[in-house]
Amino acid sequence: MTEQASLLPLPFANSHRGNPRRIGVEIELSGLTLNELAELVASELQLTTEQKGRYDLRLTGDQAGDWVVELDFHLLKELGKTQQDPGSLSESAEQLLATVASQLVPLELVSPPLPFDRLSDIERIISRLQQQGAKGSSDEFQNAFGLQLNPEIPSSDPTVLLRFLQAFVCLHDWLLQQEQIDVTRRLTSYINPYPKAYQKLILAVDYQPDLAQLIDDYLTHNPSRNRALDCLPLFMELDESRVKAVIKDELVKARPTFHYRLPSSELQQPGWGLHRAWNGWIQLEQLVANPEQLKACAAAYLALLHKPLGKLLQDWPMQVEQRWLNR
């Protein structure tokens, strides 16, 4: 079976705008230099490299849009855009930051929004990265590297968006198990689950919000990008002023996508690839596509949440595997 054949298809083929859905992919890694990573991707896709700063490269020539190769360190990227005088204090400070960052901060490859049939490009790039010795999250204890998916929404209807949130809550523990998230990423705040109070709220059978209420309730319980399924970019796209009234983080950018942050980047593991994170996400979408099955799953999980030791005494991921997945 080829890697492309191992990628499950989207249950919802079109976006909320009626076009084929696209997916952005972000991969964090170490083991290569910034230029080595850029050259590898540019060679694979026949792109041209343009330097936006000393730590920020753009790969142009793809009809889907530009690819980004950068050091995932905002301050250093800003310094890298400025001219530094040789021997100056600012140059010395930048060099020190760069040295420290090279040990702790991942490189990041960010794709443009791609149609489903081009996700095979990501798998090929991953294969080449592995051949060149790229490393992922569990290679070093201090690493907490992710592979993030940004799938376009199939609908802006709050009923559909709510189903995605409900399905994610129901499948979260199973997804966490499937992803084999390493200890360091579990200890960070990057992929926090939704608070239990929010889970109970959205799973309640009488919770039927309009878009404004859906956004307000999300912001009340999740005023942070650090969620395993981050909806701030989506809600910024749908109602910018409502989100900006609560969220002051300049890193939150509007886009009509979910921001699925849970998966780890494990480039050093043989056989690891996009398919692991992608197929987990597709299981979620398949549950969304079956409202009656989702309703039953949500009721079962909500009952578990209301039991003081429910999740400790019952193997919910196994129940998900046996009862709620489309195999």
Contacts in CASP RR format, 6 or more apart in sequence:
PFRMAT RR
TARGET T0000
AUTHOR 0000-0000-0000
METHOD contacts of the structure
MODEL  1
MTEQASLLPLPFANSHRGNPRRIGVEIELSGLTLNELAELVASELQLTTE
QKGRYDLRLTGDQAGDWVVELDFHLLKELGKTQQDPGSLSESAEQLLATV
ASQLVPLELVSPPLPFDRLSDIERIISRLQQQGAKGSSDEFQNAFGLQLN
PEIPSSDPTVLLRFLQAFVCLHDWLLQQEQIDVTRRLTSYINPYPKAYQK
LILAVDYQPDLAQLIDDYLTHNPSRNRALDCLPLFMELDESRVKAVIKDE
LVKARPTFHYRLPSSELQQPGWGLHRAWNGWIQLEQLVANPEQLKACAAA
YLALLHKPLGKLLQDWPMQVEQRWLNR
3 120 0 8 1.000
3 123 0 8 1.000
3 124 0 8 1.000
3 127 0 8 1.000
3 273 0 8 1.000
3 274 0 8 1.000
3 275 0 8 1.000
4 119 0 8 1.000
4 120 0 8 1.000
4 123 0 8 1.000
6 275 0 8 1.000
6 279 0 8 1.000
7 116 0 8 1.000
7 119 0 8 1.000
7 120 0 8 1.000
7 123 0 8 1.000
7 274 0 8 1.000
7 275 0 8 1.000
7 278 0 8 1.000
7 279 0 8 1.000
8 278 0 8 1.000
8 279 0 8 1.000
8 282 0 8 1.000
9 116 0 8 1.000
9 282 0 8 1.000
10 21 0 8 1.000
10 116 0 8 1.000
10 151 0 8 1.000
10 282 0 8 1.000
10 285 0 8 1.000
11 282 0 8 1.000
11 285 0 8 1.000
11 286 0 8 1.000
11 288 0 8 1.000
11 289 0 8 1.000
12 21 0 8 1.000
12 154 0 8 1.000
12 155 0 8 1.000
12 285 0 8 1.000
12 288 0 8 1.000
12 289 0 8 1.000
13 20 0 8 1.000
13 21 0 8 1.000
14 20 0 8 1.000
14 21 0 8 1.000
14 154 0 8 1.000
15 21 0 8 1.000
15 22 0 8 1.000
15 152 0 8 1.000
15 153 0 8 1.000
15 154 0 8 1.000
15 256 0 8 1.000
16 152 0 8 1.000
16 153 0 8 1.000
16 154 0 8 1.000
16 155 0 8 1.000
16 156 0 8 1.000
16 256 0 8 1.000
17 256 0 8 1.000
20 115 0 8 1.000
20 116 0 8 1.000
21 115 0 8 1.000
21 116 0 8 1.000
21 151 0 8 1.000
21 152 0 8 1.000
21 154 0 8 1.000
22 64 0 8 1.000
22 113 0 8 1.000
22 114 0 8 1.000
22 115 0 8 1.000
22 152 0 8 1.000
23 113 0 8 1.000
23 114 0 8 1.000
23 115 0 8 1.000
23 116 0 8 1.000
23 119 0 8 1.000
23 149 0 8 1.000
23 150 0 8 1.000
23 151 0 8 1.000
23 152 0 8 1.000
24 110 0 8 1.000
24 111 0 8 1.000
24 112 0 8 1.000
24 113 0 8 1.000
24 114 0 8 1.000
24 149 0 8 1.000
24 150 0 8 1.000
24 151 0 8 1.000
24 257 0 8 1.000
25 110 0 8 1.000
25 111 0 8 1.000
25 114 0 8 1.000
25 119 0 8 1.000
25 122 0 8 1.000
25 147 0 8 1.000
25 148 0 8 1.000
25 149 0 8 1.000
25 150 0 8 1.000
25 274 0 8 1.000
26 108 0 8 1.000
26 109 0 8 1.000
26 110 0 8 1.000
26 111 0 8 1.000
26 146 0 8 1.000
26 147 0 8 1.000
26 148 0 8 1.000
26 150 0 8 1.000
27 108 0 8 1.000
27 109 0 8 1.000
27 122 0 8 1.000
27 126 0 8 1.000
27 146 0 8 1.000
27 147 0 8 1.000
27 265 0 8 1.000
27 267 0 8 1.000
28 72 0 8 1.000
28 106 0 8 1.000
28 107 0 8 1.000
28 108 0 8 1.000
28 136 0 8 1.000
28 137 0 8 1.000
28 145 0 8 1.000
28 146 0 8 1.000
28 147 0 8 1.000
28 265 0 8 1.000
29 37 0 8 1.000
29 106 0 8 1.000
29 107 0 8 1.000
29 108 0 8 1.000
29 109 0 8 1.000
29 129 0 8 1.000
29 134 0 8 1.000
29 135 0 8 1.000
29 136 0 8 1.000
29 145 0 8 1.000
29 265 0 8 1.000
29 267 0 8 1.000
30 106 0 8 1.000
30 107 0 8 1.000
30 134 0 8 1.000
30 135 0 8 1.000
30 136 0 8 1.000
30 139 0 8 1.000
30 140 0 8 1.000
30 143 0 8 1.000
30 145 0 8 1.000
31 133 0 8 1.000
31 134 0 8 1.000
31 135 0 8 1.000
32 40 0 8 1.000
32 107 0 8 1.000
32 129 0 8 1.000
32 132 0 8 1.000
32 133 0 8 1.000
32 134 0 8 1.000
34 55 0 8 1.000
34 57 0 8 1.000
34 69 0 8 1.000
34 70 0 8 1.000
34 71 0 8 1.000
34 107 0 8 1.000
35 57 0 8 1.000
36 132 0 8 1.000
37 69 0 8 1.000
37 107 0 8 1.000
37 109 0 8 1.000
37 129 0 8 1.000
37 134 0 8 1.000
38 49 0 8 1.000
38 57 0 8 1.000
38 59 0 8 1.000
38 69 0 8 1.000
39 49 0 8 1.000
40 125 0 8 1.000
40 128 0 8 1.000
40 129 0 8 1.000
40 132 0 8 1.000
41 47 0 8 1.000
41 59 0 8 1.000
41 67 0 8 1.000
41 69 0 8 1.000
41 109 0 8 1.000
41 125 0 8 1.000
42 48 0 8 1.000
42 49 0 8 1.000
42 59 0 8 1.000
44 121 0 8 1.000
44 124 0 8 1.000
44 125 0 8 1.000
44 128 0 8 1.000
45 59 0 8 1.000
45 62 0 8 1.000
45 67 0 8 1.000
45 121 0 8 1.000
45 125 0 8 1.000
47 59 0 8 1.000
47 60 0 8 1.000
47 61 0 8 1.000
47 62 0 8 1.000
47 67 0 8 1.000
48 59 0 8 1.000
48 60 0 8 1.000
48 61 0 8 1.000
49 57 0 8 1.000
49 58 0 8 1.000
49 59 0 8 1.000
49 60 0 8 1.000
50 57 0 8 1.000
50 58 0 8 1.000
50 59 0 8 1.000
50 60 0 8 1.000
51 57 0 8 1.000
51 58 0 8 1.000
52 58 0 8 1.000
52 81 0 8 1.000
53 77 0 8 1.000
53 80 0 8 1.000
53 81 0 8 1.000
54 79 0 8 1.000
54 80 0 8 1.000
54 81 0 8 1.000
55 70 0 8 1.000
55 71 0 8 1.000
55 73 0 8 1.000
55 76 0 8 1.000
55 77 0 8 1.000
55 80 0 8 1.000
55 98 0 8 1.000
56 68 0 8 1.000
56 69 0 8 1.000
56 70 0 8 1.000
56 71 0 8 1.000
56 77 0 8 1.000
56 80 0 8 1.000
56 81 0 8 1.000
57 68 0 8 1.000
57 69 0 8 1.000
57 70 0 8 1.000
58 66 0 8 1.000
58 67 0 8 1.000
58 68 0 8 1.000
58 69 0 8 1.000
59 66 0 8 1.000
59 67 0 8 1.000
59 68 0 8 1.000
59 69 0 8 1.000
60 66 0 8 1.000
62 112 0 8 1.000
64 111 0 8 1.000
64 112 0 8 1.000
64 113 0 8 1.000
64 114 0 8 1.000
64 115 0 8 1.000
64 118 0 8 1.000
65 112 0 8 1.000
65 113 0 8 1.000
66 112 0 8 1.000
67 109 0 8 1.000
67 110 0 8 1.000
67 111 0 8 1.000
67 112 0 8 1.000
68 108 0 8 1.000
68 109 0 8 1.000
68 110 0 8 1.000
69 107 0 8 1.000
69 108 0 8 1.000
69 109 0 8 1.000
69 110 0 8 1.000
70 77 0 8 1.000
70 107 0 8 1.000
70 108 0 8 1.000
70 110 0 8 1.000
71 77 0 8 1.000
71 101 0 8 1.000
71 105 0 8 1.000
71 107 0 8 1.000
71 108 0 8 1.000
72 105 0 8 1.000
72 106 0 8 1.000
72 107 0 8 1.000
72 108 0 8 1.000
73 97 0 8 1.000
73 101 0 8 1.000
73 105 0 8 1.000
74 251 0 8 1.000
75 97 0 8 1.000
76 94 0 8 1.000
76 97 0 8 1.000
76 98 0 8 1.000
76 101 0 8 1.000
76 105 0 8 1.000
79 90 0 8 1.000
79 93 0 8 1.000
79 94 0 8 1.000
79 97 0 8 1.000
80 94 0 8 1.000
84 90 0 8 1.000
84 91 0 8 1.000
84 94 0 8 1.000
85 91 0 8 1.000
103 142 0 8 1.000
104 142 0 8 1.000
106 143 0 8 1.000
106 145 0 8 1.000
106 265 0 8 1.000
109 125 0 8 1.000
111 121 0 8 1.000
111 122 0 8 1.000
113 150 0 8 1.000
113 152 0 8 1.000
113 257 0 8 1.000
114 121 0 8 1.000
114 122 0 8 1.000
119 274 0 8 1.000
119 278 0 8 1.000
122 274 0 8 1.000
123 273 0 8 1.000
123 274 0 8 1.000
123 275 0 8 1.000
126 267 0 8 1.000
126 272 0 8 1.000
126 273 0 8 1.000
126 274 0 8 1.000
129 267 0 8 1.000
130 267 0 8 1.000
130 268 0 8 1.000
130 270 0 8 1.000
130 272 0 8 1.000
133 267 0 8 1.000
133 268 0 8 1.000
134 267 0 8 1.000
134 268 0 8 1.000
135 143 0 8 1.000
135 267 0 8 1.000
135 268 0 8 1.000
136 143 0 8 1.000
136 145 0 8 1.000
136 264 0 8 1.000
136 265 0 8 1.000
136 266 0 8 1.000
136 267 0 8 1.000
136 268 0 8 1.000
137 143 0 8 1.000
137 144 0 8 1.000
137 145 0 8 1.000
137 146 0 8 1.000
137 182 0 8 1.000
137 184 0 8 1.000
137 185 0 8 1.000
137 264 0 8 1.000
137 265 0 8 1.000
137 266 0 8 1.000
138 182 0 8 1.000
138 184 0 8 1.000
138 264 0 8 1.000
138 266 0 8 1.000
138 268 0 8 1.000
138 269 0 8 1.000
139 268 0 8 1.000
141 183 0 8 1.000
141 184 0 8 1.000
142 184 0 8 1.000
143 182 0 8 1.000
143 184 0 8 1.000
144 182 0 8 1.000
144 184 0 8 1.000
144 185 0 8 1.000
144 188 0 8 1.000
144 190 0 8 1.000
145 185 0 8 1.000
145 264 0 8 1.000
145 265 0 8 1.000
146 185 0 8 1.000
146 190 0 8 1.000
146 261 0 8 1.000
146 263 0 8 1.000
146 264 0 8 1.000
146 265 0 8 1.000
147 263 0 8 1.000
147 264 0 8 1.000
147 265 0 8 1.000
147 274 0 8 1.000
147 277 0 8 1.000
148 259 0 8 1.000
148 260 0 8 1.000
148 261 0 8 1.000
148 263 0 8 1.000
149 258 0 8 1.000
149 260 0 8 1.000
149 263 0 8 1.000
149 277 0 8 1.000
149 278 0 8 1.000
149 281 0 8 1.000
150 233 0 8 1.000
150 255 0 8 1.000
150 257 0 8 1.000
150 258 0 8 1.000
150 259 0 8 1.000
150 260 0 8 1.000
151 257 0 8 1.000
151 258 0 8 1.000
151 260 0 8 1.000
151 281 0 8 1.000
152 256 0 8 1.000
152 257 0 8 1.000
153 160 0 8 1.000
153 161 0 8 1.000
153 164 0 8 1.000
153 234 0 8 1.000
153 256 0 8 1.000
153 257 0 8 1.000
153 258 0 8 1.000
154 160 0 8 1.000
155 161 0 8 1.000
156 211 0 8 1.000
156 238 0 8 1.000
156 256 0 8 1.000
158 209 0 8 1.000
158 210 0 8 1.000
158 211 0 8 1.000
158 213 0 8 1.000
158 214 0 8 1.000
159 208 0 8 1.000
160 288 0 8 1.000
161 211 0 8 1.000
161 214 0 8 1.000
161 234 0 8 1.000
162 202 0 8 1.000
162 207 0 8 1.000
162 209 0 8 1.000
162 214 0 8 1.000
163 288 0 8 1.000
163 291 0 8 1.000
163 294 0 8 1.000
164 258 0 8 1.000
164 284 0 8 1.000
164 285 0 8 1.000
164 288 0 8 1.000
165 194 0 8 1.000
165 202 0 8 1.000
165 218 0 8 1.000
165 229 0 8 1.000
165 231 0 8 1.000
166 202 0 8 1.000
166 203 0 8 1.000
166 294 0 8 1.000
166 298 0 8 1.000
167 284 0 8 1.000
167 285 0 8 1.000
167 287 0 8 1.000
167 288 0 8 1.000
167 294 0 8 1.000
167 297 0 8 1.000
168 175 0 8 1.000
168 228 0 8 1.000
168 229 0 8 1.000
168 284 0 8 1.000
169 194 0 8 1.000
169 199 0 8 1.000
169 202 0 8 1.000
169 203 0 8 1.000
169 298 0 8 1.000
169 301 0 8 1.000
170 203 0 8 1.000
170 287 0 8 1.000
170 294 0 8 1.000
170 297 0 8 1.000
170 298 0 8 1.000
170 301 0 8 1.000
170 320 0 8 1.000
170 324 0 8 1.000
171 283 0 8 1.000
171 284 0 8 1.000
171 287 0 8 1.000
171 320 0 8 1.000
171 324 0 8 1.000
172 193 0 8 1.000
172 194 0 8 1.000
172 228 0 8 1.000
172 262 0 8 1.000
173 311 0 8 1.000
173 316 0 8 1.000
173 317 0 8 1.000
173 320 0 8 1.000
174 316 0 8 1.000
174 317 0 8 1.000
174 320 0 8 1.000
174 321 0 8 1.000
174 325 0 8 1.000
175 228 0 8 1.000
175 262 0 8 1.000
175 280 0 8 1.000
175 284 0 8 1.000
176 228 0 8 1.000
176 262 0 8 1.000
176 317 0 8 1.000
177 317 0 8 1.000
178 276 0 8 1.000
178 280 0 8 1.000
179 262 0 8 1.000
179 263 0 8 1.000
179 264 0 8 1.000
179 276 0 8 1.000
179 277 0 8 1.000
180 264 0 8 1.000
180 266 0 8 1.000
181 191 0 8 1.000
181 262 0 8 1.000
181 264 0 8 1.000
182 264 0 8 1.000
185 191 0 8 1.000
185 264 0 8 1.000
189 224 0 8 1.000
189 226 0 8 1.000
190 226 0 8 1.000
190 261 0 8 1.000
191 226 0 8 1.000
191 227 0 8 1.000
191 228 0 8 1.000
191 261 0 8 1.000
191 262 0 8 1.000
192 224 0 8 1.000
192 226 0 8 1.000
192 227 0 8 1.000
192 228 0 8 1.000
193 199 0 8 1.000
193 227 0 8 1.000
193 228 0 8 1.000
194 221 0 8 1.000
194 222 0 8 1.000
194 227 0 8 1.000
194 229 0 8 1.000
195 221 0 8 1.000
195 222 0 8 1.000
196 305 0 8 1.000
197 221 0 8 1.000
198 217 0 8 1.000
198 218 0 8 1.000
198 221 0 8 1.000
198 222 0 8 1.000
199 305 0 8 1.000
200 302 0 8 1.000
200 305 0 8 1.000
200 306 0 8 1.000
201 207 0 8 1.000
201 217 0 8 1.000
201 221 0 8 1.000
202 217 0 8 1.000
203 298 0 8 1.000
203 299 0 8 1.000
203 301 0 8 1.000
203 302 0 8 1.000
203 305 0 8 1.000
204 302 0 8 1.000
205 295 0 8 1.000
205 299 0 8 1.000
209 217 0 8 1.000
211 238 0 8 1.000
211 239 0 8 1.000
212 239 0 8 1.000
212 242 0 8 1.000
215 235 0 8 1.000
215 238 0 8 1.000
215 239 0 8 1.000
215 242 0 8 1.000
215 243 0 8 1.000
216 242 0 8 1.000
218 231 0 8 1.000
218 235 0 8 1.000
219 235 0 8 1.000
219 242 0 8 1.000
219 243 0 8 1.000
219 246 0 8 1.000
219 247 0 8 1.000
222 231 0 8 1.000
222 232 0 8 1.000
223 246 0 8 1.000
223 247 0 8 1.000
224 249 0 8 1.000
225 232 0 8 1.000
225 249 0 8 1.000
225 251 0 8 1.000
225 252 0 8 1.000
225 259 0 8 1.000
227 261 0 8 1.000
228 260 0 8 1.000
228 261 0 8 1.000
228 262 0 8 1.000
229 258 0 8 1.000
229 259 0 8 1.000
229 260 0 8 1.000
229 261 0 8 1.000
229 262 0 8 1.000
230 258 0 8 1.000
230 259 0 8 1.000
230 260 0 8 1.000
230 261 0 8 1.000
231 258 0 8 1.000
231 259 0 8 1.000
232 243 0 8 1.000
232 247 0 8 1.000
232 249 0 8 1.000
232 252 0 8 1.000
232 259 0 8 1.000
233 252 0 8 1.000
233 253 0 8 1.000
233 254 0 8 1.000
233 255 0 8 1.000
233 257 0 8 1.000
233 259 0 8 1.000
234 255 0 8 1.000
234 256 0 8 1.000
234 257 0 8 1.000
234 258 0 8 1.000
234 259 0 8 1.000
235 242 0 8 1.000
235 243 0 8 1.000
236 243 0 8 1.000
236 244 0 8 1.000
236 247 0 8 1.000
236 252 0 8 1.000
236 253 0 8 1.000
236 254 0 8 1.000
236 255 0 8 1.000
237 254 0 8 1.000
237 255 0 8 1.000
237 256 0 8 1.000
238 256 0 8 1.000
240 254 0 8 1.000
243 252 0 8 1.000
260 277 0 8 1.000
260 281 0 8 1.000
262 277 0 8 1.000
263 276 0 8 1.000
263 277 0 8 1.000
266 272 0 8 1.000
266 273 0 8 1.000
283 325 0 8 1.000
283 326 0 8 1.000
286 325 0 8 1.000
286 326 0 8 1.000
287 293 0 8 1.000
287 294 0 8 1.000
287 297 0 8 1.000
287 324 0 8 1.000
287 325 0 8 1.000
287 326 0 8 1.000
288 294 0 8 1.000
290 326 0 8 1.000
293 324 0 8 1.000
297 320 0 8 1.000
297 323 0 8 1.000
297 324 0 8 1.000
300 319 0 8 1.000
300 323 0 8 1.000
301 316 0 8 1.000
304 310 0 8 1.000
304 311 0 8 1.000
304 314 0 8 1.000
304 316 0 8 1.000
305 311 0 8 1.000
307 313 0 8 1.000
END
